Amino acid sequence: MVYLICGMVMLFIGIWYSIRPAKTPHTLHSYSSMLAMISPQSFYYAQRWFRNALLTVGLIDLILGMLVNYFQLNQYANFWLLTIVASIALMIVHTESRLKDYLMRMGQLPYRDTLKK
């Protein structure tokens, strides 16, 4: 049940980002981080990559939720919660690593981040 609910929420937010993407970094519904704020192009790419990650992970969580309910594995709810938190963390890490790679290629990465490899 946890996977179904979280998967539906992630899918809904991903669809919302597809229909109405954030135009400025200061809106409530935008993906904003230090790397995303460096340039307008990096902000645009961050929105796009995070939206795609939300849609993909939301769909995977929804399918896993259906499988968990079908096979009646709801008694492992704590484990499912842990994997959902891990999937959200992986979405953020994925978006930030893609942003870092993009900014490195464009030569716009701040100096303190170029030292960390």
Backbone as JSON Lines, residues from 0, in Angstrom:
{"i":0,"aa":"M","n":[0.82,-1.19,0.0],"ca":[0.0,0.0,0.0],"c":[0.87,1.26,0.0]}
{"i":1,"aa":"V","n":[2.0,1.2,0.7],"ca":[2.9,2.35,0.77],"c":[3.46,2.65,-0.62]}
{"i":2,"aa":"Y","n":[3.86,1.61,-1.34],"ca":[4.38,1.8,-2.69],"c":[3.33,2.39,-3.62]}
{"i":3,"aa":"L","n":[2.1,1.93,-3.49],"ca":[1.03,2.45,-4.35],"c":[0.82,3.94,-4.12]}
{"i":4,"aa":"I","n":[0.74,4.33,-2.86],"ca":[0.49,5.74,-2.54],"c":[1.66,6.61,-2.98]}
{"i":5,"aa":"C","n":[2.88,6.22,-2.62],"ca":[4.05,7.03,-2.99],"c":[4.26,7.03,-4.5]}
{"i":6,"aa":"G","n":[4.02,5.92,-5.14],"ca":[4.14,5.87,-6.6],"c":[3.14,6.78,-7.28]}
{"i":7,"aa":"M","n":[1.9,6.79,-6.79],"ca":[0.89,7.67,-7.37],"c":[1.24,9.14,-7.14]}
{"i":8,"aa":"V","n":[1.75,9.46,-5.95],"ca":[2.12,10.85,-5.66],"c":[3.28,11.28,-6.55]}
{"i":9,"aa":"M","n":[4.3,10.44,-6.69],"ca":[5.44,10.78,-7.55],"c":[5.01,10.92,-9.0]}
{"i":10,"aa":"L","n":[4.16,10.02,-9.45],"ca":[3.67,10.09,-10.82],"c":[2.84,11.35,-11.04]}
{"i":11,"aa":"F","n":[2.0,11.69,-10.07],"ca":[1.19,12.91,-10.17],"c":[2.07,14.15,-10.24]}
{"i":12,"aa":"I","n":[3.09,14.22,-9.38],"ca":[3.98,15.38,-9.38],"c":[4.77,15.43,-10.69]}
{"i":13,"aa":"G","n":[5.21,14.3,-11.2],"ca":[5.91,14.27,-12.48],"c":[5.04,14.73,-13.63]}
{"i":14,"aa":"I","n":[3.77,14.31,-13.63],"ca":[2.84,14.76,-14.66],"c":[2.57,16.25,-14.51]}
{"i":15,"aa":"W","n":[2.45,16.71,-13.27],"ca":[2.25,18.14,-13.02],"c":[3.44,18.95,-13.54]}
{"i":16,"aa":"Y","n":[4.65,18.46,-13.31],"ca":[5.85,19.14,-13.83],"c":[5.86,19.13,-15.36]}
{"i":17,"aa":"S","n":[5.3,18.08,-15.97],"ca":[5.25,18.01,-17.43],"c":[4.26,19.02,-18.0]}
{"i":18,"aa":"I","n":[3.11,19.14,-17.34],"ca":[2.07,20.04,-17.82],"c":[2.43,21.49,-17.54]}
{"i":19,"aa":"R","n":[2.9,21.74,-16.34],"ca":[3.19,23.11,-15.92],"c":[4.59,23.18,-15.31]}
{"i":20,"aa":"P","n":[5.62,23.27,-16.15],"ca":[6.98,23.32,-15.61],"c":[7.26,24.66,-14.93]}
{"i":21,"aa":"A","n":[8.19,24.64,-14.02],"ca":[8.56,25.86,-13.3],"c":[9.31,26.79,-14.25]}
{"i":22,"aa":"K","n":[8.94,28.04,-14.23],"ca":[9.59,29.03,-15.09],"c":[10.73,29.74,-14.38]}
{"i":23,"aa":"T","n":[10.57,29.94,-13.08],"ca":[11.6,30.63,-12.3],"c":[12.02,29.76,-11.13]}
{"i":24,"aa":"P","n":[13.24,29.93,-10.65],"ca":[13.71,29.08,-9.54],"c":[13.08,29.4,-8.2]}
{"i":25,"aa":"H","n":[12.32,30.46,-8.1],"ca":[11.78,30.85,-6.81],"c":[10.34,30.4,-6.6]}
{"i":26,"aa":"T","n":[9.8,29.59,-7.48],"ca":[8.44,29.11,-7.29],"c":[8.44,27.92,-6.34]}
{"i":27,"aa":"L","n":[7.28,27.65,-5.81],"ca":[7.14,26.58,-4.83],"c":[7.37,25.21,-5.46]}
{"i":28,"aa":"H","n":[6.96,25.03,-6.69],"ca":[7.02,23.71,-7.31],"c":[8.2,23.54,-8.27]}
{"i":29,"aa":"S","n":[9.35,24.08,-7.92],"ca":[10.52,23.9,-8.78],"c":[11.6,23.12,-8.04]}
{"i":30,"aa":"Y","n":[12.39,22.37,-8.82],"ca":[13.55,21.68,-8.25],"c":[14.67,22.71,-8.2]}
{"i":31,"aa":"S","n":[15.07,23.07,-7.0],"ca":[16.11,24.09,-6.89],"c":[17.21,23.6,-5.96]}
{"i":32,"aa":"S","n":[18.42,23.74,-6.44],"ca":[19.61,23.43,-5.66],"c":[20.67,24.45,-6.05]}
{"i":33,"aa":"M","n":[21.82,24.38,-5.4],"ca":[22.88,25.34,-5.72],"c":[23.32,25.19,-7.18]}
{"i":34,"aa":"L","n":[23.45,23.97,-7.65],"ca":[23.88,23.75,-9.03],"c":[22.81,24.15,-10.03]}
{"i":35,"aa":"A","n":[21.55,23.98,-9.66],"ca":[20.47,24.35,-10.58],"c":[20.34,25.86,-10.72]}
{"i":36,"aa":"M","n":[20.82,26.61,-9.75],"ca":[20.68,28.07,-9.77],"c":[21.82,28.78,-10.49]}
{"i":37,"aa":"I","n":[22.8,28.06,-10.98],"ca":[23.97,28.7,-11.57],"c":[23.62,29.45,-12.86]}
{"i":38,"aa":"S","n":[22.83,28.84,-13.71],"ca":[22.44,29.5,-14.96],"c":[21.01,29.11,-15.3]}
{"i":39,"aa":"P","n":[20.35,29.89,-16.14],"ca":[18.99,29.53,-16.55],"c":[18.94,28.19,-17.27]}
{"i":40,"aa":"Q","n":[19.97,27.89,-18.04],"ca":[20.0,26.62,-18.75],"c":[20.14,25.45,-17.79]}
{"i":41,"aa":"S","n":[20.96,25.59,-16.75],"ca":[21.09,24.5,-15.77],"c":[19.79,24.33,-14.99]}
{"i":42,"aa":"F","n":[19.07,25.42,-14.74],"ca":[17.77,25.32,-14.07],"c":[16.79,24.55,-14.95]}
{"i":43,"aa":"Y","n":[16.78,24.85,-16.24],"ca":[15.89,24.15,-17.17],"c":[16.22,22.66,-17.21]}
{"i":44,"aa":"Y","n":[17.5,22.33,-17.32],"ca":[17.89,20.92,-17.36],"c":[17.57,20.21,-16.05]}
{"i":45,"aa":"A","n":[17.74,20.88,-14.93],"ca":[17.42,20.27,-13.63],"c":[15.94,19.94,-13.56]}
{"i":46,"aa":"Q","n":[15.09,20.84,-14.04],"ca":[13.65,20.59,-14.03],"c":[13.32,19.38,-14.9]}
{"i":47,"aa":"R","n":[13.93,19.34,-16.07],"ca":[13.65,18.26,-17.0],"c":[14.13,16.92,-16.47]}
{"i":48,"aa":"W","n":[15.36,16.87,-15.94],"ca":[15.9,15.6,-15.44],"c":[15.15,15.12,-14.21]}
{"i":49,"aa":"F","n":[14.78,16.04,-13.32],"ca":[14.06,15.62,-12.12],"c":[12.64,15.17,-12.48]}
{"i":50,"aa":"R","n":[12.01,15.83,-13.44],"ca":[10.68,15.41,-13.89],"c":[10.74,14.0,-14.45]}
{"i":51,"aa":"N","n":[11.73,13.73,-15.3],"ca":[11.87,12.39,-15.87],"c":[12.14,11.35,-14.79]}
{"i":52,"aa":"A","n":[12.94,11.72,-13.79],"ca":[13.22,10.79,-12.69],"c":[11.94,10.54,-11.88]}
{"i":53,"aa":"L","n":[11.15,11.58,-11.65],"ca":[9.89,11.4,-10.92],"c":[8.94,10.49,-11.68]}
{"i":54,"aa":"L","n":[8.82,10.69,-12.98],"ca":[7.93,9.84,-13.77],"c":[8.4,8.39,-13.78]}
{"i":55,"aa":"T","n":[9.7,8.19,-13.94],"ca":[10.23,6.83,-14.0],"c":[10.1,6.12,-12.65]}
{"i":56,"aa":"V","n":[10.56,6.76,-11.59],"ca":[10.51,6.13,-10.27],"c":[9.06,6.0,-9.79]}
{"i":57,"aa":"G","n":[8.22,6.97,-10.11],"ca":[6.8,6.86,-9.75],"c":[6.13,5.68,-10.41]}
{"i":58,"aa":"L","n":[6.43,5.47,-11.69],"ca":[5.86,4.33,-12.4],"c":[6.4,3.01,-11.84]}
{"i":59,"aa":"I","n":[7.69,2.96,-11.56],"ca":[8.28,1.75,-10.97],"c":[7.66,1.46,-9.61]}
{"i":60,"aa":"D","n":[7.52,2.51,-8.77],"ca":[6.92,2.32,-7.45],"c":[5.46,1.87,-7.56]}
{"i":61,"aa":"L","n":[4.75,2.41,-8.52],"ca":[3.35,2.01,-8.71],"c":[3.25,0.54,-9.1]}
{"i":62,"aa":"I","n":[4.11,0.1,-10.01],"ca":[4.11,-1.31,-10.41],"c":[4.54,-2.2,-9.24]}
{"i":63,"aa":"L","n":[5.57,-1.78,-8.5],"ca":[5.99,-2.55,-7.33],"c":[4.88,-2.61,-6.28]}
{"i":64,"aa":"G","n":[4.15,-1.51,-6.13],"ca":[3.03,-1.5,-5.18],"c":[1.95,-2.49,-5.57]}
{"i":65,"aa":"M","n":[1.67,-2.58,-6.87],"ca":[0.69,-3.56,-7.33],"c":[1.18,-4.98,-7.07]}
{"i":66,"aa":"L","n":[2.47,-5.22,-7.31],"ca":[3.03,-6.55,-7.05],"c":[3.03,-6.89,-5.56]}
{"i":67,"aa":"V","n":[3.36,-5.91,-4.73],"ca":[3.37,-6.14,-3.28],"c":[1.97,-6.48,-2.8]}
{"i":68,"aa":"N","n":[0.98,-5.75,-3.29],"ca":[-0.4,-6.04,-2.88],"c":[-0.88,-7.37,-3.45]}
{"i":69,"aa":"Y","n":[-0.5,-7.7,-4.67],"ca":[-0.93,-8.94,-5.28],"c":[-0.37,-10.15,-4.53]}
{"i":70,"aa":"F","n":[0.9,-10.06,-4.14],"ca":[1.52,-11.17,-3.42],"c":[1.38,-11.05,-1.9]}
{"i":71,"aa":"Q","n":[0.62,-10.08,-1.44],"ca":[0.29,-9.87,-0.02],"c":[1.55,-9.77,0.85]}
{"i":72,"aa":"L","n":[2.44,-8.86,0.47],"ca":[3.67,-8.64,1.21],"c":[3.63,-7.33,1.99]}
{"i":73,"aa":"N","n":[2.45,-6.9,2.36],"ca":[2.3,-5.62,3.05],"c":[2.84,-5.64,4.48]}
{"i":74,"aa":"Q","n":[3.13,-6.81,5.02],"ca":[3.64,-6.87,6.4],"c":[5.07,-6.34,6.5]}
{"i":75,"aa":"Y","n":[5.74,-6.14,5.37],"ca":[7.1,-5.6,5.37],"c":[7.09,-4.1,5.09]}
{"i":76,"aa":"A","n":[6.16,-3.39,5.68],"ca":[5.97,-1.96,5.39],"c":[7.21,-1.13,5.75]}
{"i":77,"aa":"N","n":[7.9,-1.49,6.81],"ca":[9.1,-0.73,7.18],"c":[10.18,-0.84,6.11]}
{"i":78,"aa":"F","n":[10.34,-2.02,5.55],"ca":[11.3,-2.2,4.46],"c":[10.88,-1.41,3.22]}
{"i":79,"aa":"W","n":[9.59,-1.41,2.93],"ca":[9.11,-0.66,1.76],"c":[9.33,0.84,1.96]}
{"i":80,"aa":"L","n":[9.12,1.33,3.16],"ca":[9.37,2.74,3.45],"c":[10.85,3.09,3.25]}
{"i":81,"aa":"L","n":[11.71,2.2,3.7],"ca":[13.15,2.42,3.54],"c":[13.55,2.47,2.07]}
{"i":82,"aa":"T","n":[12.98,1.59,1.26],"ca":[13.32,1.59,-0.16],"c":[12.75,2.81,-0.88]}
{"i":83,"aa":"I","n":[11.61,3.32,-0.41],"ca":[11.05,4.53,-1.02],"c":[11.94,5.73,-0.72]}
{"i":84,"aa":"V","n":[12.41,5.83,0.52],"ca":[13.33,6.92,0.88],"c":[14.61,6.81,0.06]}
{"i":85,"aa":"A","n":[15.1,5.6,-0.13],"ca":[16.31,5.4,-0.93],"c":[16.07,5.79,-2.39]}
{"i":86,"aa":"S","n":[14.89,5.5,-2.92],"ca":[14.61,5.87,-4.31],"c":[14.52,7.38,-4.47]}
{"i":87,"aa":"I","n":[13.97,8.08,-3.48],"ca":[13.92,9.54,-3.54],"c":[15.33,10.12,-3.47]}
{"i":88,"aa":"A","n":[16.15,9.56,-2.6],"ca":[17.54,10.02,-2.5],"c":[18.29,9.76,-3.81]}
{"i":89,"aa":"L","n":[18.04,8.63,-4.44],"ca":[18.7,8.33,-5.71],"c":[18.26,9.28,-6.82]}
{"i":90,"aa":"M","n":[17.0,9.71,-6.79],"ca":[16.54,10.69,-7.78],"c":[17.31,11.99,-7.65]}
{"i":91,"aa":"I","n":[17.5,12.43,-6.41],"ca":[18.21,13.69,-6.17],"c":[19.68,13.54,-6.55]}
{"i":92,"aa":"V","n":[20.3,12.44,-6.16],"ca":[21.71,12.2,-6.5],"c":[21.89,12.13,-8.02]}
{"i":93,"aa":"H","n":[20.97,11.47,-8.69],"ca":[21.02,11.36,-10.15],"c":[20.94,12.74,-10.8]}
{"i":94,"aa":"T","n":[20.0,13.55,-10.36],"ca":[19.84,14.89,-10.94],"c":[21.06,15.75,-10.67]}
{"i":95,"aa":"E","n":[21.57,15.71,-9.45],"ca":[22.73,16.54,-9.11],"c":[23.99,16.08,-9.85]}
{"i":96,"aa":"S","n":[24.17,14.79,-10.03],"ca":[25.35,14.32,-10.75],"c":[25.27,14.69,-12.23]}
{"i":97,"aa":"R","n":[24.08,14.63,-12.81],"ca":[23.93,15.06,-14.2],"c":[24.16,16.56,-14.34]}
{"i":98,"aa":"L","n":[23.68,17.32,-13.36],"ca":[23.92,18.77,-13.37],"c":[25.41,19.07,-13.27]}
{"i":99,"aa":"K","n":[26.09,18.37,-12.38],"ca":[27.52,18.59,-12.2],"c":[28.28,18.27,-13.48]}
{"i":100,"aa":"D","n":[27.93,17.16,-14.13],"ca":[28.58,16.81,-15.4],"c":[28.31,17.87,-16.46]}
{"i":101,"aa":"Y","n":[27.07,18.33,-16.54],"ca":[26.72,19.35,-17.53],"c":[27.5,20.64,-17.27]}
{"i":102,"aa":"L","n":[27.52,21.08,-16.02],"ca":[28.21,22.33,-15.7],"c":[29.72,22.21,-15.9]}
{"i":103,"aa":"M","n":[30.28,21.03,-15.67],"ca":[31.71,20.83,-15.93],"c":[32.0,20.96,-17.42]}
{"i":104,"aa":"R","n":[31.15,20.36,-18.25],"ca":[31.35,20.45,-19.7],"c":[31.24,21.89,-20.19]}
{"i":105,"aa":"M","n":[30.34,22.66,-19.59],"ca":[30.14,24.05,-20.01],"c":[31.14,25.0,-19.36]}
{"i":106,"aa":"G","n":[31.9,24.53,-18.39],"ca":[32.87,25.37,-17.7],"c":[32.24,26.35,-16.73]}
{"i":107,"aa":"Q","n":[31.06,26.02,-16.21],"ca":[30.35,26.91,-15.3],"c":[30.3,26.38,-13.87]}
{"i":108,"aa":"L","n":[30.99,25.3,-13.6],"ca":[30.95,24.72,-12.26],"c":[31.73,25.61,-11.3]}
{"i":109,"aa":"P","n":[31.17,25.93,-10.14],"ca":[31.9,26.76,-9.17],"c":[33.21,26.09,-8.77]}
{"i":110,"aa":"Y","n":[34.18,26.9,-8.38],"ca":[35.53,26.41,-8.1],"c":[35.56,25.37,-7.0]}
{"i":111,"aa":"R","n":[34.81,25.57,-5.93],"ca":[34.89,24.62,-4.81],"c":[34.35,23.25,-5.17]}
{"i":112,"aa":"D","n":[33.48,23.16,-6.19],"ca":[32.97,21.86,-6.61],"c":[33.89,21.17,-7.61]}
{"i":113,"aa":"T","n":[34.79,21.9,-8.23],"ca":[35.71,21.27,-9.17],"c":[36.79,20.49,-8.45]}
{"i":114,"aa":"L","n":[37.03,20.8,-7.18],"ca":[38.05,20.08,-6.42],"c":[37.58,18.69,-6.0]}
{"i":115,"aa":"K","n":[36.27,18.49,-5.86],"ca":[35.72,17.2,-5.44],"c":[35.5,16.34,-6.68]}
{"i":116,"aa":"K","n":[36.13,15.19,-6.72],"ca":[35.93,14.3,-7.86],"c":[35.48,12.95,-7.42]}
